[in-house]
Amino acid sequence: MNAPAPAHDARALRRALGNFATGVTVVTASSPDGERAGVTANSFNSVSLDPPLVLWSLDKRSASNAVFDQAGHFVVHVLAADQIELSNRFARAAADKFAGLTPETGRGGAPLLDGCAARFHCRLHQRLDGGDHWILLGLVEAFDDGGAAPLLYHQGMYAAALPRGRPEAAEPLPGWLGDNLLYLLTQALQAYQVSYRPRQLAAGLGGGEARLLLVLEQQPGLDACALQREAALPPGELELAEAELLRKGLLTRDADGYRLSAAGREQAATLWRVAQRQQQDMQAGLDAQDLAACKRALRALIRQT
Ligand SMILES: Cc1cc2nc3c(=O)[nH]c(=O)nc-3n(C[C@H](O)[C@H](O)[C@H](O)COP(=O)(O)O)c2cc1C
């Protein structure tokens, strides 16, 4: 690594903090007069088992403060891997984020969302001043443990958890485990991934920016809505990645949508080369027929889902 960067560069600091992978939660509450609020938050963390305490932080600029200021309870919903839509819904400011949903009501009137990996029903324990955020400490009064595979958030993108086997990528284990498809897929994926992101970062781009460039290289002229859908970046992250690419002169925007500039196309080509190099490195030493059969089998597996 180079010399440490100064912390006053908020954009770079935010990007570096994004290396800390988290889950994604939606925290809900209700005011005494029944106004509901829900906020997507990845700042959730466990604090103490005795007493059972958790925390999360809420941006002081968030419109939801009006409700959380008055709420004596809140519910933390740990999102499952298939709840990206829910995460996006509660990450956007809207007049009624619950429109079309029919949530049950929990402690203090807090709306309860279904299908989550876990839910923590909390009484507000303490509200601390944390710079531009309020830190809300909750005393867990009850919880639901759904156990579904979680939705993760890493480098500004949604991600999925892969169960890790042995730390070193040596020979696959013998026996039933070494013959298990999930074990083989996850081990192979980890071997593939570990050096890939750093190579992308070395090309000067964060994950979200890289994804926008690659999508627009394939489909120029997308509008903001289509770009959000195709790039599958969380609200806020899309705007950040877009601003960074516009600032670097890699992207242009006009009435016909977004396009890559000449420099942007060159960057996208660099990213494809990084992807190609990664693939070549991973394929080196594999028999061409084995590889073709492996890709056929993977396509068939994907079709089954
Ligand atoms: C993955 C992800 C994590 C987020 N984490 C937080 C967080 O921890 N705290 C926060 O205040 N906002 C966080 N946000 C942004 C809020 O969800 C968003 O600003 C808020 O819902 C805006 O709505 P409001 O102004 O109506 O409250 C996050 C957004 C995303 C996509």
Ligand as a Chemical Component Dictionary entry (heavy atoms), coordinates in Angstrom:
data_LIG
# 
_chem_comp.id                   LIG 
_chem_comp.type                 NON-POLYMER 
_chem_comp.pdbx_formal_charge   0 
_chem_comp.three_letter_code    LIG 
# 
loop_
_chem_comp_atom.comp_id 
_chem_comp_atom.atom_id 
_chem_comp_atom.alt_atom_id 
_chem_comp_atom.type_symbol 
_chem_comp_atom.charge 
_chem_comp_atom.model_Cartn_x 
_chem_comp_atom.model_Cartn_y 
_chem_comp_atom.model_Cartn_z 
_chem_comp_atom.pdbx_ordinal 
LIG C1  C1  C 0 -26.859 -0.069 1.570 1  
LIG C2  C2  C 0 -27.263 1.232  2.185 2  
LIG C3  C3  C 0 -26.915 1.515  3.494 3  
LIG C4  C4  C 0 -27.308 2.707  4.114 4  
LIG N1  N1  N 0 -26.984 2.927  5.417 5  
LIG C5  C5  C 0 -27.410 4.042  6.036 6  
LIG C6  C6  C 0 -27.166 4.221  7.436 7  
LIG O1  O1  O 0 -26.579 3.397  8.107 8  
LIG N2  N2  N 0 -27.649 5.354  8.016 9  
LIG C7  C7  C 0 -28.342 6.310  7.312 10 
LIG O2  O2  O 0 -28.749 7.314  7.884 11 
LIG N3  N3  N 0 -28.576 6.157  5.979 12 
LIG C8  C8  C 0 -28.147 5.044  5.334 13 
LIG N4  N4  N 0 -28.426 4.857  4.008 14 
LIG C9  C9  C 0 -29.192 5.895  3.291 15 
LIG C10 C10 C 0 -30.656 5.894  3.717 16 
LIG O3  O3  O 0 -31.276 4.653  3.501 17 
LIG C11 C11 C 0 -31.444 6.980  2.960 18 
LIG O4  O4  O 0 -30.729 8.180  3.010 19 
LIG C12 C12 C 0 -32.772 7.242  3.594 20 
LIG O5  O5  O 0 -33.620 6.131  3.534 21 
LIG C13 C13 C 0 -33.410 8.444  2.897 22 
LIG O6  O6  O 0 -34.746 8.539  3.253 23 
LIG P1  P1  P 0 -35.343 9.640  4.268 24 
LIG O7  O7  O 0 -34.640 10.942 4.003 25 
LIG O8  O8  O 0 -36.786 9.618  3.908 26 
LIG O9  O9  O 0 -35.088 9.192  5.662 27 
LIG C14 C14 C 0 -28.040 3.676  3.372 28 
LIG C15 C15 C 0 -28.387 3.402  2.049 29 
LIG C16 C16 C 0 -28.009 2.197  1.458 30 
LIG C17 C17 C 0 -28.405 1.917  0.038 31 
# 
loop_
_chem_comp_bond.comp_id 
_chem_comp_bond.atom_id_1 
_chem_comp_bond.atom_id_2 
_chem_comp_bond.value_order 
_chem_comp_bond.pdbx_ordinal 
LIG C1  C2  SING 1  
LIG C2  C3  SING 2  
LIG C2  C16 DOUB 3  
LIG C3  C4  DOUB 4  
LIG C4  N1  SING 5  
LIG C4  C14 SING 6  
LIG N1  C5  DOUB 7  
LIG C5  C6  SING 8  
LIG C5  C8  SING 9  
LIG C6  O1  DOUB 10 
LIG C6  N2  SING 11 
LIG N2  C7  SING 12 
LIG C7  O2  DOUB 13 
LIG C7  N3  SING 14 
LIG N3  C8  DOUB 15 
LIG C8  N4  SING 16 
LIG N4  C9  SING 17 
LIG N4  C14 SING 18 
LIG C9  C10 SING 19 
LIG C10 O3  SING 20 
LIG C10 C11 SING 21 
LIG C11 O4  SING 22 
LIG C11 C12 SING 23 
LIG C12 O5  SING 24 
LIG C12 C13 SING 25 
LIG C13 O6  SING 26 
LIG O6  P1  SING 27 
LIG P1  O7  DOUB 28 
LIG P1  O8  SING 29 
LIG P1  O9  SING 30 
LIG C14 C15 DOUB 31 
LIG C15 C16 SING 32 
LIG C16 C17 SING 33 
# 
